[in-house]
Amino acid sequence: MEDTVFVITGGHGGIGIVLVKKLLKKDAKVIVLDVKDTSSEKVKANENYTFIKTDVTDVEDLKKAYKIIKDKYNHINYLISMAGINMKSEVEGLKGMKMHDIDKSIKLNLNAHIYLIKIMIDLLENSKERDRRAFLMISSINAITTYGLPAYSAAKAGIYGFMKSILNELGKSSIRVNTLSLGTVPHMEQEIEGDEYFENYAKHLPIKHFVRPTDVADTIYSLLDITKCINGQNIILDMGQSV
């Protein structure tokens, strides 16, 4: 994979950093767009790793990142839009959430995905290998279940509609588009046994263990670079939590 370029937003979250390490082990070129760099000296020292400080909700920041990527590689093979989080006040439901958090949540969890592909699309088109062009957006089972978080859930559902709306347009350039909807995914360092939060959600699992970041990383890699016939699909990765 030495000539394969992955661009990942939110690449230093609990799932993102596991994916970054997996791809670097495969000698891929990995570019992370995030608000802060990783603390892993091993990742930083890898010659195939590039960090670009980027607020994905800021169009000008994304344009600067675009220029850096264009100057360095002039193409992207796989664009992975992972950045997203719910706002704290959303936990209190519609009545409790703050008005400004509605805008922040929609901007980060929906608008940022749209900004990203609009700005980066021609770098995907520049990839010489037409069967190695894909755009993947990370969504959530909040979009299809009743776990609250009103603005976050609305944004995550909006990702599905956005995917369908661009499918044919990007298909003309041989760019596949999919979404990956995650259930509860404890970070690798999180202890889940005896934790009230995780025990509550474990009740919804037919098989009583959670998807972990390594599972997500393996699925993303497979979806992008192995199972190249999958296009226009929402893949649910939740151990049956949403059923």
N, C-alpha and C positions, 0 to 999 in steps of 0.2 A: 504493500500500500504506500510505497515511498513517494509516489507522485499524487496521492489522493489528499485533497484539502477539505477538512471539516471546519466549519465555523459554528460555534456554539454560544448562544447567549445564556447567561446565568450558569456558566460552566463551573462555578466554584461553590455551588450549593451542595447539599449532601449527596444528591444523585449525580450532579454535573461533574464533580471532581472524580468520581469513580469511573465515569464514562471517559473523561480526559485521559486518565491513567491507562485505561484499557486500549484506547486508540494509539497512544504514544508507544505502547508495547508492540503494536503492530506496525510501527514506523510510519504512521500517517502524519501528515502536517496538520496540526491542531491550533486553531485560533480561537481564543476565548474573549468574548465581549462581556464585561462585567464591571461593576462599580469598584471592585477591589481585587487585587491579585491573590493568588493562592499563597498559603504559608508553607507549602511543600517545596523545599529547596531542590529536591530531586526533579520535580516537574519543571521548575524554573530553569534548571541547568540543561534540560533537554533541548538540543538544537532545533528540534521540530516544533517546539512550543512557542507560541506568540500570544502575549496578553495585550489587549487594547482596552484601556479604561473607557468605559462607555455606559452612559445612562440610556437604556434602550427606549425610554419614553421621550428622549430628546432627539428630534430629527437631525439637528446639526451634528450631534455626537455620532449618530449613525453614518452620516455623510463623511465625516472624518475617518471613521473606521473603514468605510468603503474605499477611500483613497489609499489608505495604508495597505489594504488587502490587494487592491488592483496593482499597486506599485510592486508589491512583493511577489505575488503569484499570478496575477491577471485572470484568475478563475477560482471558482468554488465547485467542488463536487457535491457536497452535502451540507445543507444549511439546517441547523437544528435550533428551533426557538423554544428555549426552556424557561426563560425568566418569568417569574410570576409568584405572587403570594397574596393571601387574603389580608384585608385590613383588620386590625384588632377590634374595632367597634362593630364589625359585621357579625361577630360571635353573638352579639346581643339581639340579632334579628333586625327586621325592617324598622321597628320603632326605636331601637337603640342605636343604630348605626348613624354616624355623623355624615352630613351632606357632603363635606369635602372628601370623605373617604369613598363615596360613590364614584366621583370623578377619578380619583387616584386608582381605584381598583379597575375600572373599565380601561383606563389609559394603559396600565401595566399589563393586565391580563387579556386584553383584546387588541387595543390599538397598536401596541408595540409589535405584535406579530405582523400586522398589516404594514406598518412602517418598514419593518425589516425586509420583507420580500420585495416590496416596491423599490426599495433602494438597492438591493443586492441582486435583483433578477438577472441583469446582464452578465454578472460574474458567473452565475450558474450556466447561462447560455454559452459562455466562453469555454466551458469544459469540452475537451476534445472527445471524450468518451460519452456518447449520447446515452448509454445505458447506465451511466454513473452520475446522474443528475437527480437530486431529490430535495424536497423541502418537507421537513417534519415539524409539526407543532405539538407541544405538550398540553393536553387538556386534563380534565379531572372527571371522576364519576359524580362530582357535585352537579355536573350539567345534566345528569340523567336520574338522579336520586333526590331524596328530601333531607339533605343534611344541613339546610340553612345556608348562611353566608350569601345573602341575596345578590349583591353586585358581582361578587366573585363567580357565583354559579351562572349568572346571566352572561358574563364575559366568556366563561369556559364553554357555554352552549353556543355562543356567537362564533367561536372558532370553527365549529362544525359547518355552520352556514357559510362562513368565509371560504373554507376548504372547497365546498361544492361549487361556489361561485367562480373560483379561479381554476378549477380542474381542467376544463377544456382549453382555456387560454394558455396555461402553462404546458399542457399536453402538446401543443403545436411545437414547442421547443424541447420535447421529450423530457420534461421535468415532472417527476412523480410527486404527488402531494398526499400526505396522510396525516392523521392525528393519532396520538397515543393518550388514552385516558387512564389516569392512575388512581388507584384507591389509596388507602393509608399506606405510606411507605416510610417506616422508621429508618433514620440514618444509621449507618453502620455502627457508630459508637453508642447508639442509644440502647439502654437496657429496657426491655419490654416486659419482662416477667415481673409481676407485682405492681406494674404501673397501671393506675386506674384508667387513664385515658386509653391505653392500648388494650386493656382487658375488656373495656366496653365495646370497642370496635371488633375485637376478636370474636365476639358473640355472633357477628354477622357473617363469619367466614365458614363455609362448608368444611374446609380443611383448615385447622386452627393454627395457621402460621401466616405471617405477612409476606408480601412481596418486599424484597430488599433491593437496595440500589444496584447491586451486582446483577440482579434479575432484569432490572430496567435497562442497564447498560448492554446486556447481552441481547435483549429484545430490539433495542435501537440499532445496534450493529447489524443484526440479522435482517431487520426490516429495510435498512438502507443498502447494504452491500451484498446480501445473499438472496433474499426473497424479492427479487426485482420485478415480479409480476404483480405485486400488491400496490394498488393505486386507488385513491379516492375512498379510503376506508378509515373508520375509527376503530382502532384496536384497543380493547379494554383489558387492562392489566391490573387485576385486583383480587385474585384468588377467589372469585365468586362473591365478593363483598356486596356488590350492587344488585345481586339477583334476589 
